[in-house]
Amino acid sequence: MQTSLPALLEIRLRTRSRLLEVAFESGERFALPAEYLRVHSPSAEVQGHGVEPPVLITGKEKVGISSVEPVGHYAVRLNFDDGHNTGLYTWKYLYELGQSQHSRWAEYLRRVEKERPGKSPAKS
């Protein structure tokens, strides 16, 4: 039996600390860094089109979120100060990003290290 997603209670942008805080009715709260949200954007530009693998986005350590726009009662559009603003962050996706933040971030850092300049490129 599938459990339902807890309802989003609050979303707060912390511009100075570059965090998006989200709170759910389950009592779970997540502080999601702008860099984490940017490199895990749900946009096709980042996630790939169809069968393409996700694009590795780097160099976003100082990125911020300039504004948050509500989209209906199910998502927000994040406007990043690097100009990126495609992809809708649904409540479900924000919850998933919060729940799996540590593992997703560790995997991201592993991919960055693997693709770091100076290393030989991966063969396809």
PEKA-V29298 format. One record per residue. N is the residue number from 1. OMEGA is omega in degrees with one decimal (NA if undefined). D_FIRST is the distance of its C-alpha to the first C-alpha in Angstrom with 1 decimal. Layout:
{{N,OMEGA,D_FIRST} {N,OMEGA,D_FIRST}}
This chain:
{{1,-177.5,0.0} {2,176.7,3.8} {3,-178.7,6.5} {4,179.5,9.6} {5,175.8,12.8} {6,-179.6,15.4} {7,175.3,18.3} {8,178.9,21.5} {9,-173.2,24.3} {10,172.7,27.1} {11,-174.6,28.5} {12,178.0,32.0} {13,176.2,34.3} {14,-172.5,36.6} {15,-178.2,39.3} {16,180.0,41.6} {17,178.4,39.0} {18,179.0,37.2} {19,168.4,33.8} {20,179.7,31.0} {21,177.8,29.3} {22,178.9,25.9} {23,-178.4,24.3} {24,-175.9,20.9} {25,177.3,20.1} {26,-177.0,18.1} {27,179.3,21.6} {28,177.7,21.3} {29,179.5,24.5} {30,173.1,25.5} {31,-173.5,29.1} {32,179.5,29.0} {33,179.5,32.4} {34,179.6,33.9} {35,178.9,34.6} {36,179.6,31.0} {37,-178.2,29.9} {38,-177.2,32.7} {39,175.7,32.2} {40,179.0,28.4} {41,177.6,29.2} {42,-178.1,26.8} {43,176.4,29.9} {44,178.1,30.7} {45,-179.2,33.9} {46,-174.8,32.0} {47,-177.6,28.9} {48,179.7,31.0} {49,177.4,31.3} {50,-174.2,29.2} {51,179.3,29.6} {52,177.0,31.8} {53,176.8,30.6} {54,179.4,30.2} {55,176.9,33.7} {56,179.4,34.8} {57,179.1,36.1} {58,176.9,38.6} {59,-177.4,41.3} {60,-177.3,39.1} {61,-176.6,39.8} {62,-178.0,41.7} {63,176.1,39.6} {64,175.7,38.8} {65,-177.7,37.0} {66,177.2,39.5} {67,178.2,37.3} {68,179.8,33.8} {69,175.9,33.5} {70,174.7,30.6} {71,-176.3,29.2} {72,178.8,27.8} {73,-174.1,25.1} {74,-173.7,22.8} {75,171.4,25.0} {76,170.5,28.3} {77,177.9,31.1} {78,176.4,32.7} {79,-178.3,36.4} {80,-177.1,37.6} {81,172.1,41.3} {82,177.9,41.7} {83,-179.6,41.1} {84,176.9,37.6} {85,177.7,35.5} {86,-177.4,33.4} {87,179.1,29.6} {88,177.6,27.4} {89,179.4,25.4} {90,177.3,22.3} {91,179.6,20.6} {92,-178.6,17.6} {93,177.1,20.2} {94,178.0,22.1} {95,178.8,19.1} {96,178.3,18.4} {97,178.0,22.2} {98,-178.3,22.3} {99,-174.0,19.5} {100,-174.7,21.1} {101,-175.8,24.7} {102,-178.8,26.3} {103,178.1,25.0} {104,-179.6,25.7} {105,178.1,29.1} {106,178.6,30.0} {107,177.7,29.2} {108,179.9,31.2} {109,176.8,34.2} {110,178.9,34.1} {111,178.5,34.4} {112,179.9,37.2} {113,-179.7,39.0} {114,-176.8,38.8} {115,-176.7,40.2} {116,177.3,42.8} {117,-178.4,46.3} {118,175.4,48.6} {119,179.1,46.1} {120,-177.7,46.4} {121,178.4,44.0} {122,176.5,41.3} {123,178.3,42.2} {124,NA,40.0}}
